[in-house]
Amino acid sequence: MQYEAVIGLEVHAQLSTDTKIFCSCSTQFGAEPNTHTCPVCTGMPGSLPVLNAKALQYAIKTGLAVNASIAPYSRFARKNYFYPDLPKNYQISQYELPICEGGFIEIKTDDSVKRINLTRIHLEEDAGKNIHEGSSPYSLVDFNRTGVPLMEIVSEPDIRTPREASAYMRKLRDILRYLEVCDGNMEQGSLRCDANVSVRPSGQKEFGVKVELKNMNSFRFVEKALEYEIGRQIKLLEEGGTIRQETRLFDASTGTTHSMRSKEQAHDYRYFPDPDLTPIITNQEMISEIQRQMPELPDAKYKRFIDLYGLPALDAEMLVEDKRLAEWYEEAVRAGGNPKAISNWIMGDLMRLLKEDNKTIDDCPIKPLHLVKMLSLIERGTISGKIAKTVFQEMFKTAKDAEVIVREKGLVQISDSSEIEKTVDEIVAANPKEVERYIKGEDKLFGFFAGQVMKATKGKANPQMVNELLKKKLIRS
C-alpha cells in the first residue's frame, strides 16, 4: 500500500522587542541566568502584566505580510500546566480569539508554486529554560527567557513532504527577517518548530492519527525528524500496529524520535480568559499605519530583480533570501555595476569568502562600491578576470580599494602586443613537438600554449591578445 504524509507546522518566532511581552525586563540573549527577571515575569503574587505595544504591532505586521485577517477584537487566555520552567504555573497565550486568522505562504516545489494555508497567528509568552548538566542529580532553571514575546504561526495540514516543510520554514523565516520582527536565529532558539504529522493511504480523505514532534531548531532537523517519523508510522501500520496520539522528541545524535508524553487536548490546559489583561481592540487606522511601514517582501523583490535587472531566477532567488544581501547587491547596481556581473561575483567568490571566514554580509570588508570599481578595472582592460580573483581576495582580506591593490602588487594587465608577441614566440619555439601535434589536429593543445604564456607573464597578459597571437603563430608554424 502507498502512503502519504499529512503535516502541519507550529512555528514559534521570538519577537525582536527590547523588553518582554508583559514587563520591562530585557530580552537580550546570553545574560547570566536569572538576571533578566522581575515580579511580573516570575509570577509573584500581586504583580500585574501590561502588554508590550511593539509585540502587538509586530504580530499585526506579520499577519498583513501573509495575507491574514487582523481581528478587530482579540484577547489573552491562561493556559494552565505545571512545569519547573513556568513560574506562574500557567502561560499567558491566546486561544479562541487570536490576533490573526487565515492567510497563506507560497513555496516553490520541484515544478510549481504551492500555497500553504495558515490557521492563525497568536501572541504568547515564552517559558523559562531547564538546564540538565552532566551527571548532576539536580536540574537548574533559568527564568531569563520567561515572558519573552513569542508569535506562534500555525499552518493548516497542507504540507505533504519533509522537503516542503523545510521550504515553508525557510520562506517564513525570510518574511520575518524582512519585516525585522524576528532575527530567525535558530541556534539561539529565536525560531523553533513543532510538527504535527500523520500518514494515510494515498487517496484517502480522512486524516490518520497525528503525532507531535516537539522543539526542532534547524531546517535539517525538521526534515530528518519528519523523514524518520513518517517511516516509523508507515512501518507500524504495515505490521498491523496502531499509532498513538503522543508528543515525541527528535534525537539528532541517532536520527530517531522517542516518546515524551501522551498528547494533551485543549481541555487539558483549562483555558480561560486572563482577568489581568484587557481585550485587544484594533481599528483600521492602526492597521493602515502599520501597512504603510511594510517593506518590500521577498516574493516582490524576487520578481523585481528578474524584471528590472534581467537576472536568471536562480540568481534572484539566492539574492533575496537575505534582505541585507539583496540591499548590498542593489547598492552595487546603483553605483553603476553590471547587474549580472555583480550577481556572479556575489554568488561565487563573495559567498565563498564569507563562509570561509564565518561572516555575514553585514561583516563584509568589501563594500558595494569596491566591487564596482574592480569591475571597472576589468572592463577597461587594466586587469584580467583571472587577476581580478586575486585582487578580490586581497580586497576581502585588507578592505583596500582594487586600484590600490593593483598598484601596490603590480598587477596591471599587459596589453602591449609586442611584449606579449615576444613571449608567445618564446613558448612556441620551446615546444616544437607540441606545435607539430597541434598542426596535425590536436586542438586541445591550444589551451596548453595559452597556459604557458599566462604562466610566463604571471597571469598578467591580456587573454584575448594571447589567443589572437597564438592563432597566428601556430598557423604560420
C-alpha atoms as one frame of an Amber mdcrd trajectory, in Angstrom:
protein
   0.000   0.000   0.000   1.185   3.502  -0.820   1.011   6.106   1.937   1.190
   9.889   2.050   2.099  12.133   4.944  -0.059  14.962   6.263   1.983  17.645
   8.021   1.107  20.853   9.822   3.686  23.121  11.459   3.512  25.320  14.536
   6.389  27.790  14.363   7.340  29.854  17.413   9.071  33.103  16.485  10.684
  35.196  19.220   9.853  38.831  18.561  12.720  41.329  18.321  11.485  43.655
  21.041  13.859  45.142  23.590  11.668  44.125  26.505   9.425  41.208  27.396
   5.793  40.949  26.418   4.233  41.883  29.792   7.048  43.602  31.708  10.113
  45.815  31.160  12.779  43.108  31.610  15.364  42.821  28.821  15.073  40.155
  26.138  18.826  40.182  25.423  20.209  36.707  24.782  23.147  35.274  26.720
  22.915  37.136  30.037  23.810  35.487  33.337  20.984  33.155  34.433  18.091
  34.751  36.289  19.320  38.340  35.882  16.580  39.477  33.482  13.646  38.818
  35.791  11.135  40.748  37.867   7.985  40.045  39.936   5.794  40.122  36.805
   7.641  37.547  34.667   8.336  35.298  37.643   4.666  35.331  38.658   4.912
  36.917  42.087   1.563  37.430  43.856   0.025  40.841  43.227   2.087  41.649
  40.117   0.158  42.734  37.028   1.085  42.279  33.350   0.978  45.136  30.804
   1.038  44.300  27.084   4.100  45.406  25.086   2.634  47.537  22.253   5.554
  46.735  19.950   4.797  42.998  20.200   1.222  43.651  19.122   2.378  45.787
  16.183   4.820  43.059  15.085   2.048  40.429  15.120  -0.211  42.633  13.004
   2.685  43.372  10.630   3.288  39.657  10.179  -0.395  38.996   9.617  -0.512
  41.607   6.860   2.581  40.102   5.226   0.992  36.643   4.985  -2.450  37.851
   3.875  -4.133  37.049   7.185  -7.198  38.755   8.611  -6.494  41.044  11.571
  -9.038  40.512  14.333 -10.841  43.679  15.489 -11.221  42.032  18.900  -8.847
  39.514  20.467  -7.815  38.578  23.984  -5.365  36.644  26.097  -6.079  33.445
  27.986  -4.358  31.455  30.685  -3.034  28.088  29.545  -2.603  26.028  32.693
   0.098  23.439  33.120   2.711  22.635  35.707   6.391  22.528  34.822   9.503
  23.811  36.630  10.297  26.448  33.969   6.814  28.003  34.186   6.845  30.052
  37.401   3.152  31.079  37.341   2.038  27.500  36.567   0.203  28.959  33.585
   1.265  30.561  30.322  -0.387  33.703  29.020  -1.359  32.929  25.428  -4.247
  33.473  23.030  -6.820  30.750  22.494 -10.243  31.202  20.950  -9.656  34.819
  19.843  -6.187  35.157  18.221  -4.876  38.410  16.755  -4.633  36.985  13.182
  -6.603  34.308  11.342  -6.148  32.706   7.917  -3.548  33.777   5.382  -1.074
  31.752   3.370   2.578  31.342   2.399   3.664  30.200  -1.061   6.644  27.888
  -1.519   8.408  26.560  -4.580   8.247  22.834  -5.201  10.118  20.991  -7.946
   7.818  22.071 -10.747   5.336  24.579  -9.349   4.370  27.004  -6.600   2.373
  25.562  -3.713   0.212  27.519  -1.297   0.401  26.542   2.374  -2.638  27.948
   4.176  -2.387  29.301   7.709  -4.818  28.684  10.535  -3.830  31.509  12.867
  -1.113  33.693  14.338  -1.261  34.431  18.034   0.837  36.057  20.740   2.092
  34.391  23.888   4.881  34.465  26.422   7.809  32.058  26.406   8.644  29.739
  29.283  11.996  29.545  31.039  14.754  27.048  30.353  15.571  23.866  32.254
  19.269  23.033  32.341  20.363  19.432  32.820  24.147  19.321  33.080  26.431
  16.298  33.158  25.887  13.716  35.872  24.492  16.173  38.413  21.422  14.826
  40.241  19.883  18.295  40.024  18.300  20.309  37.227  18.640  24.084  37.149
  16.150  26.645  35.894  16.959  29.920  34.114  13.985  32.323  34.051  15.611
  34.909  31.751  13.570  33.636  28.820  10.325  33.626  30.822   7.988  36.262
  29.393   9.931  36.812  26.171   7.336  37.613  23.459   6.526  34.796  21.068
   4.403  34.707  17.963   3.027  31.264  17.140   2.305  30.762  13.439   0.121
  27.712  12.838  -0.264  26.186   9.382  -3.080  24.082   8.028  -2.142  20.410
   7.375  -1.291  21.251   3.743   2.316  20.022   3.768   2.978  16.585   2.310
   6.749  16.032   2.455   9.657  16.866   4.777  11.175  18.890   1.939   8.036
  21.037   1.690   8.139  21.542   5.459  11.720  22.799   5.250  10.875  25.090
   2.311   7.909  26.509   4.249  10.068  27.250   7.282  12.766  28.907   5.165
  10.205  31.093   3.423   8.606  32.041   6.723  11.979  32.932   8.228  12.787
  35.109   5.189   9.499  37.001   5.628  10.059  37.525   9.362  13.572  38.818
   8.727  12.403  41.189   6.009   9.800  42.548   8.421  12.526  42.788  11.116
  10.143  41.312  13.679  12.333  38.243  14.410  16.032  37.632  13.812  15.357
  33.995  12.854  18.391  32.760  14.793  17.552  29.094  15.222  20.702  28.257
  17.190  19.667  30.712  19.909  16.085  29.473  19.827  14.576  32.569  18.198
  12.775  30.319  15.735  11.532  26.893  16.810   9.163  24.433  15.260   6.682
  21.813  16.400   5.323  19.491  13.719   2.087  17.511  13.669   2.448  14.537
  11.340   0.242  11.613  10.366   0.147   9.160   7.475  -2.763   7.757   5.483
  -3.226   5.514   2.463  -2.845   7.518  -0.744  -6.239   8.755  -1.931  -7.864
   8.558   1.495  -9.500  11.815   2.611  -9.632  11.112   6.348  -6.536  12.022
   8.362  -4.588   9.432  10.275  -3.693   9.703  13.979  -1.310  12.624  14.382
   1.901  12.686  16.378   3.512  15.908  17.555   7.260  16.387  17.164   8.449
  18.993  19.652  11.015  21.825  19.617  13.112  21.421  16.468  15.525  24.282
  15.868  17.072  23.699  12.449  15.765  23.120   8.941  17.817  19.937   8.690
  16.429  18.573  11.953  12.867  19.285  10.797  13.479  17.275   7.617  15.283
  14.430   9.378  12.712  14.165  12.175   9.803  14.080   9.735  11.523  11.541
   7.485  12.104   9.209  10.425   8.647   9.686  11.928   6.836   9.119   8.624
   8.835   5.934   8.093   8.137   4.802  11.671   4.396   5.292  11.312   4.197
   3.530   7.940   6.196   0.568   9.265   3.973   0.329  12.345   0.791   0.325
  10.245   2.148  -2.266   7.821   2.944  -4.534  10.777  -0.635  -4.246  11.989
   0.132  -1.814  14.823  -1.705   1.291  15.979  -0.458   4.880  16.020  -0.786
   6.551  19.433  -1.518  10.275  19.651   1.503  11.489  21.571   4.299  14.042
  21.731   7.718  12.822  20.645  11.201  14.349  20.704  13.802  14.122  17.954
  17.254  12.868  18.938  19.701  14.429  16.479  22.521  12.094  17.525  20.600
   8.971  16.499  18.255  10.491  13.903  15.268   8.950  15.684  12.220  10.138
  17.628  11.160   8.855  21.031   8.043   9.266  23.125   7.928  12.210  25.523
   4.316  12.138  26.796   0.782  11.465  25.680  -0.581  14.313  23.593  -2.638
  16.865  25.527  -6.007  18.077  24.304  -7.139  21.700  24.594  -9.346  20.882
  27.601  -6.291  19.558  29.472  -4.966  23.112  29.672  -8.190  24.527  31.174
  -8.026  27.718  29.141  -9.904  30.747  30.455  -9.638  34.485  29.680  -6.850
  36.195  31.597  -8.545  38.533  34.109  -5.491  40.802  34.391  -5.338  41.779
  30.703  -7.931  43.779  28.818  -9.097  42.622  25.367  -7.185  43.961  22.341
  -9.174  46.313  20.139  -7.722  47.084  16.704  -9.073  49.601  14.214  -8.456
  50.341  10.561  -6.391  53.423  11.371  -3.899  51.332  13.342  -3.751  48.662
  10.649  -3.311  51.236   7.865  -0.425  52.882   9.716   1.357  49.518  10.057
   0.596  48.769   6.395   2.375  51.996   5.391   5.505  50.791   7.189   5.640
  47.460   5.356   8.883  46.785   3.452   9.153  45.110   0.060   8.793  41.395
   0.769  10.881  38.526  -0.705   8.436  37.493  -3.455   8.021  41.061  -4.710
  11.764  41.671  -4.623  12.408  38.385  -6.459  10.071  39.390  -9.285  11.537
  42.900  -9.471  15.127  41.610  -9.662  14.165  39.450 -12.639  12.110  42.136
 -14.405  14.344  45.137 -13.703  17.830  43.638 -13.780  17.269  40.707 -16.133
  18.614  38.206 -13.599  18.040  34.456 -14.003  15.571  33.012 -11.496  18.351
  31.185  -9.610  20.332  34.408  -9.093  17.297  36.352  -7.920  16.228  33.571
  -5.568  19.629  33.394  -3.894  19.982  37.162  -3.543  16.579  37.768  -1.956
  16.959  35.018   0.645  18.859  37.526   2.779  17.452  41.052   2.980  20.845
  42.596   3.727  22.474  40.717   0.844  19.766  41.977  -1.513  20.375  45.530
  -0.281  24.141  45.100  -0.771  23.509  43.921  -4.321  21.243  46.831  -5.196
  23.679  49.343  -3.747  26.348  47.975  -6.100  23.981  48.156  -9.088  23.031
  51.742  -8.232  26.736  52.602  -8.098  26.975  51.697 -11.783  27.858  47.995
 -11.781  26.596  45.497 -14.332  23.685  43.642 -12.630  24.624  40.159 -13.833
  28.374  40.630 -13.249  27.701  41.756  -9.677  25.427  38.775  -9.097  28.115
  36.411 -10.407  30.733  37.768  -8.017  28.351  37.655  -5.059  27.192  34.093
  -5.758  30.716  32.875  -6.354  33.713  34.470  -4.672  31.951  36.686  -2.127
  29.743  33.959  -0.646  32.695  31.565  -0.556  34.892  34.029   1.332  32.115
  34.937   3.771  31.529  31.255   4.503  35.224  30.539   4.978  35.522  33.414
   7.478  32.163  32.641   9.112  30.929  36.174   8.376  27.636  37.651   7.270
  27.193  40.345   4.646  26.993  42.883   7.498  30.585  41.981   8.442  31.846
  42.033   4.847  35.073  44.060   4.450  34.255  44.678   0.765  31.762  47.467
   0.193  29.488  47.527  -2.868  31.423  50.434  -4.401  34.682  48.465  -4.047
  33.288  45.689  -6.243  32.019  48.182  -8.829  35.457  49.791  -9.038  37.105
  46.403  -9.534  34.657  45.525 -12.309  35.538  48.841 -13.946  39.212  47.817
 -13.971  38.273  44.606 -15.782  36.133  46.472 -18.324  38.944  48.949 -19.053
  41.443  46.127 -19.515  43.575  47.221 -16.563  43.322  43.738 -15.039  42.163
  40.396 -16.402  39.348  38.307 -14.975  41.914  35.909 -13.555  43.883  38.665
 -11.845  40.595  40.076 -10.553  40.104  36.956  -8.418  43.447  37.623  -6.714
  42.533  41.286  -6.288  39.102  40.423  -4.876  40.578  38.064  -2.299  43.040
  40.765  -1.229  40.174  43.276  -1.014  38.355  40.905   1.325  41.473  40.427
   3.417  42.530  44.082   3.690  39.387  46.132   2.859  41.507  48.165   0.401
  40.273  49.524  -2.939  41.048  47.455  -6.008  43.102  50.293  -7.563  45.360
  50.411  -4.501  45.930  46.647  -4.514  46.666  46.567  -8.247  49.172  49.395
  -7.884  50.874  48.004  -4.759  51.224  44.486  -6.138  52.000  45.420  -9.730
  49.042  43.516 -11.143  48.319  45.748 -14.140  47.417  43.647 -17.170  49.985
  43.514 -20.012  48.309  44.787 -23.179  51.450  45.684 -25.123  51.193  43.476
 -28.224  54.937  43.491 -28.856  55.699  42.303 -25.332  53.064  39.552 -25.497
  54.222  38.548 -29.002  57.786  38.123 -27.727  56.566  35.736 -25.001  54.389
  33.826 -27.481  57.371  33.354 -29.802  59.453  32.021 -26.921  56.755  29.495
 -25.905  56.211  28.291 -29.483  59.957  27.911 -30.041  60.409  25.990 -26.782
  57.729  23.412 -27.619  58.286  22.140 -31.220  56.753  18.694 -30.578  53.549
  20.214 -29.204  53.422  22.593 -32.197  53.659  19.668 -34.593  50.920  17.754
 -32.786  48.684  20.829 -32.801  49.165  21.284 -36.552  48.215  17.620 -37.063
  44.890  18.228 -35.362  45.270  18.077 -31.563  43.260  21.236 -30.982  43.209
  20.808 -27.211  46.908  21.757 -27.154  45.900  25.344 -27.807  44.997  25.583
 -24.118  48.462  24.294 -23.258  50.152  27.121 -25.198  47.819  29.766 -23.733
  48.509  28.456 -20.239  52.267  28.571 -20.779  52.067  32.198 -21.936  49.953
  33.176 -18.927  52.340  31.350 -16.644  55.339  33.159 -18.149  53.642  36.535
 -17.682  52.404  35.638 -14.161  48.821  35.878 -15.371  49.172  39.488 -16.462
  48.936  39.069 -20.239  45.699  40.155 -21.894  43.985  36.780 -22.577  42.278
  37.950 -25.761  45.549  39.206 -27.238  47.297  35.988 -26.225  44.685  33.912
 -28.055  44.835  36.044 -31.202  48.658  35.991 -31.387  48.822  32.246 -30.715
  46.411  31.526 -33.551  48.588  33.498 -35.949  51.860  31.963 -34.791  50.639
  28.384 -34.750  49.185  28.691 -38.263  52.497  30.123 -39.543  54.367  27.244
 -37.947
